Amino acid sequence: MKNLNKTEEHEKKVEELYFELQSWKSNLNFINDEVIFIDHLLNSYVFEPDTPHLFQSLADYEKRLKKSNENKILLLKSIQKHENSLGGILECDSTIRQHELYQKQDKLKAEMVDYTSKYRDLKAEIFKYASGILKKHKPTNHE
């Protein structure tokens, strides 16, 4: 009976880990959509052309956004690899192996928090910069 409770507890823990991974993947996929939008924004013609250092600033943001995207792809690959490892943990009786997978999950959680924090900071910086140099369009009268 004690082993059954331990097995159920273990299965519940694995299920929680799996759902956490799904949440991370969902967040990273949403970020992917945002990156596409931000990239289109940076490469559009909606900025005041006489803005000092416009080209350099936009090029810097594009470079940093590309690096962030590369980091996101690496993180997503690590998450997917870990998710595949979770599949075999239910058959595993080794508490050492289970502990390793829990540690990997904690490490990935820290990486996810770090990545999303840095991404949000970059996104906020880009939006703040872009909102200050957008072209001002005069409304047209449609009478």
Secondary structure, 3 states (H helix, E strand, C coil): CHHHHHHHHHHHHHHHHHHHHHHHHHHHHHHHHHHHHHHHHHCCCCECCCCCCHHHHHHHHHHHHHHHHHHHHHHHHHHHHHHHHHHCHHHCCCHHHHHHHHHHHHHHHHHHHHHHHHHHHHHHHHHHHHHHHECCCCCCCCC
